[in-house]
Amino acid sequence: MSKSKTPKPTNIEELVSSWTQKSGDTQGLRDELELLKVFRDYLYEQYVPFPDEPGYIDRLFAWVDQVSSVSHKKTLFKLASWLLFVGAEEMKSLYKSSFSGIVTRWIIDQAQIDLNSSDFSGDLETAIDATFFGSIAGMDIGTYCRINDIQQSYRPDFREIAAIGDTRKLITHLQSNGYERVVAVEDYVGGGSQMREAWHCLQHLERIQPEPIPLLITPIISAPKGVRTGNSLSSKSTTFKVEYPLPSSSCIPEVVASGSKEPAFAEKARKLFVNYESQIVGMNQTQPLYGPFGCDGVGSLVLTYLNCPDNVPSAIHHKSDSWEPLFRRASREG
């Protein structure tokens, strides 16, 4: 009498169960799945792009099940639990900590405010009013200003000004309205290529005569490569500081930097990204694709409720006719 064929799993619970029956590693895999369900309820359902797509758990199953071998499926499943997802409330807290921490300390230093002054609060408020805020490359600077009670009519994107704006008009606006310093903030920086693009505008602040306008470039979160890029922009009048520099374990980059610490499964994931590149790209590509490890080869494992950055591995965010992503990216281009 022939043995009955094991039915093919139709959801993530059945898939994980099929692995545990064969390997005996029941508790660890099931615990990871339960953790992902908690993240779904408290974080992942906040993901803004493509709200009409299937829910997270259904997407997780489709994502994991589309690769061929059990080993590859388990690698994607492990990768899902390593993603760092910044939700709406977490982002608001980060906006507040950025302003009250690095930004405020820098303003106090630049304005030479006496911490023991009887009118410290008034002096600080005056200095904040003389500070011009903008985004490095398109973050929600309006919300940042509103949460931190920053009163400012124009809230520009410096990368956009560099590409299609007029830097001379920006400088005239700063000088005509009594702005004494500039803060360029961003919620997340990966490799720093967009920061370099914004620099084409911001570098002119250093050349103003007789005195340059002091500049603070301050990503709230940055991958290691972005930190290196930002540090290269520092000068006598330009300060670069990150509120939360990410450890090397938060990325699976194309090229591993010396001394980097990676999660144990990282090398398996790296090979998977390369081996499945043609399936991920597909035949009918409609959006820009920066290679298996995302823009600048960063391989970041960080995304926010607003979108998945393009420097996250394309396996996580790119949709094609032959690939289903876990967190589909809403691209600005394409």
N, C-alpha and C positions, 0 to 999 in steps of 0.2 A: 504494500500500500504506500503510495507516494506521500511525502510530507506536504502539507498545505503551505503555499507561499505566503510569507509575511507581507501583509498589506503595506503599501507605501504610505508614509506619514502624510497627513493632510493639514497639520498645524504644528506650531513650535513645540507644544507640549508632547505630542506624539513623537516628534523628531528627537527631542532630548531623551525621552523614555527609551527610544530604540537604541540610543548610544549607551545608556546606563545598563540596559539588559545585556549588552555585549561586553562592556568593559568593567562593569561592577562599580564604576565611579559614580554611584548614584547621588550621594549627598552633595558633593561639590557642584556638579552640573545643575542639579535642581535648585540649589541655593542661589546660583548665579541667575537662573531664570526668574526666581521669585524676586530677586533684587531688581532685575530689569522691569518687572511688573510694577514695583514700587516707583521706580523712576518714571515709568509711563504715566502713572496717576498724578505724580507731583510735578513733573517737569516736561516730559516729551510731548504730552498733549498740548503744550503751549506753542509748539512749533508753528510759526505763522505761514510760511510758504505752502501753497497747495493744500488748503484745508479740506478739500473734497476727496483727497486720496485716502486709501485705507488707513486704519489706525496703526499705531506703532507695532503692536504684537503681530498683526497680519503682515506688515512690511518686513519685520524681522524674519519671519518665516520665509517669505519670498526671497529675501536677500541671501539668507544662509543656504537655502535649498537649491539655488540656481548654479552653484559650483558642483563639480563632478564628484570628487572623492569625500569620504567621511572626514578625513584629516583636514581638508580645506574647509569643510562646513564648520568643523569645530574651531578652526582658526578665526573665521568670521564671527562666530558666536562669542569667542573670547574677546575679540576686538570690540564688539558692541559694549561690553561691560567696562572697557577702558576709556570710552569717550567721555570727555568732560563737557557737560551741557550747562550753559549759563542761562537760567530762566529769567523771567521778567523782574521778580522781586530781587533776585541776586544782582541783576544789572543795576537796578536803582541803588542798591547798597554800595555797589562798586563806584557808581557816579558820585555818591556822597563821600566815600572814603578817599577817592581821588582828589576831590576839591578840598576837603578838610585836612588832608595829609600833605602830599607833595606840593600841590598848587599853592595852598595857603602859606606853607613854610617858605616857599620860593618868593612869594609876593612880599612877605615880611622882610626877608633878606634883601630883596631888591630895593624896597622902599625904605630900608634902614629904620624900621619901626622899633621903638624902645619897648621891650616886653614889660618893663616896669612902669610905663607911662600911665598916668591916671586916666588918660583918654585913649587907651589902647584900642578899644572896640571902635571908636570913631576914626582913629587913624587907619585901622585895618579896612574899614568900610570905604574910606576915601581912596585907599590904594587899590581896592578891588574894582571900584568904579573907574579907575584909570588903567585897568587891565582889559585888553581886548581878547575875546575868546573865539576860537574857530576850530573846526574839525580838520584833522590831517587829510582824511580821505573818505568823507561821507558818513560818518557816524551820526547818530541822532543828537546833534548838538543842541537842538531846541529843548529836548527833554532834559539834557544835562544842565542847561541854563535855568530851566524852570525849577528843577529839583533843588538846585543850589542857590536859588533866588538871585541869579545874575541878571541885571537889567541891561539889555543891549538890543538895539534895534535890528542890526544886521548880524547874522550868524553864518559866516561863510564856510565853504569847503576849500581849503588852500590848494589841494590837488586840482580842483576844478578851475580855480583862478589861474593856476600855472598853465593849464591846457587851453582855456578859451576865454580867460578874463584879462584884466588889465592891472598888473601889479602897481603901476604908478598911481592909479586911482585908489587902490588900497592904502598906499603910503600917505597920500593926500588926506584920505579920510581919517587915518590915525592921527596925523599931525593937526588937522583942523578941529578935532574933537577932544584933544588933550589926552590921548592915550599914551601912556609912558612905557608900556611893555605889552607883550603878546604871549598868549598861551595857545598852543596847538595840541589838542587832545584827541585821542582815538580810543574806542572801546577795545579793539584787538588789532595787533600787528603780527603778521607771520614772518615773512622773509624781509619785509621792509621796502619792497620795490615801489609801492604806492607812496611811502614816506619819502623816498628819493624823488619821486615826481613832484610832490608837494614842496620839496626843498627848492625846486626851480623858482618858486615864488618866494618862499620864506628867506632864502639866502640874501635877498636884497635888503632885508632889515639890518644886516651887518654892515652894509655899505652906506647907510645914511650918514650924512655929515651935518653938524660937527661930531655928533655922538650917535652910535648905532642904537637901535631899539632892542633892548634885551628880549630874548626869546626862550620860552620853555617848551620843548617838545616832550609830551608825556603820554604815551600809550598806557592805558589802564592794565591791559594784559598783553604780554609779548612772548612769542616763542624765542628760543635762544638766537636764531639767525637774525631776527628783528632787533634784538638787543645789540648785536654786533654792528648792524647797519646804523642804528641810532647813535651809538657811541662814536662812530666815524664822522658824524655831523657836528659833534660838540666842538665848541671854540670858546674864546674869551667872552663872547656875548650870547652864545647859544648853549643852553643847558639841556641835556637829555636825561630823563629819569623815568623809570617804569614803576608803577605801583605794585604789580604782581608779575615779576619775571618767571616764566614757566621753567620747570626742570626739563632736562633732556628726555626724561621718561614720558613726557607729554607729546612726543613726536616719534614718528617712524620715518625719518628722512631718507632721501635717495642716497646721500653720502653721510656716513656716520662720523661725527666729529670725534677727535681724540679725547678719551676720557669720558665719553657720554655713557650714561646708564640707561639701559633699555629694559622694558619688560621681557620676560623670558620668551614669549611667543613672537617677538618683534621680527626676528629673521625669517620665520615662517610666513608672517604677513608680508614682509618685503618681497619674498619670492612669489607669493600669490598675486600681489599687485602687478608684477611684471608678467607673469604667466597668463593672466586673464586680461591683459591690456586690450587685445583685439576684440574680445567679447564686450568689454566695458565701452569701448569706443563705438562699436556697432557699425552698421552699413549706412545709416542715415543720420549722421552727426549734424545737429542743429545749434549746438552751443560750443563755446570755446573749451578746449580741453588742454590742460597744461602738463600732461604726462601722468604716469601712475601715482606720483607722489604730490601732485598738485603744483600750484604756482611756486616758482623758485625752488622746487624740490624739497619743500619744508616737511611735508607729511604730518601736519599738525593733527592732533586728536581733539581739538577744541572747537566747539560751535556754540552759537547762541540761539535763543528762541526766535530771533529775527531772520536768521539765514545761516547757511553753512558756508564758511569762507572757502575761496577757491584754492587755498593752499592746504586744504585737507585732502587726503588721498582720494583720487577720483572714484575709486570703488565705493566710497561711502556716499557720494553726492551726485554722481553723474548718471543720467538716465538716457538709455538708447533703445533701439529696437531689440537688443539682445541682452540688456542689463537693467535690473531694477535696483535703485539706490535705497539706502536706509533712511537718509535725510536728504531728499532731493533739493538741490540748490536752485534758487531763483537767480539766474544770471542777469547782470546788467547789460551784457553784450550778446551778440549773436542774432 
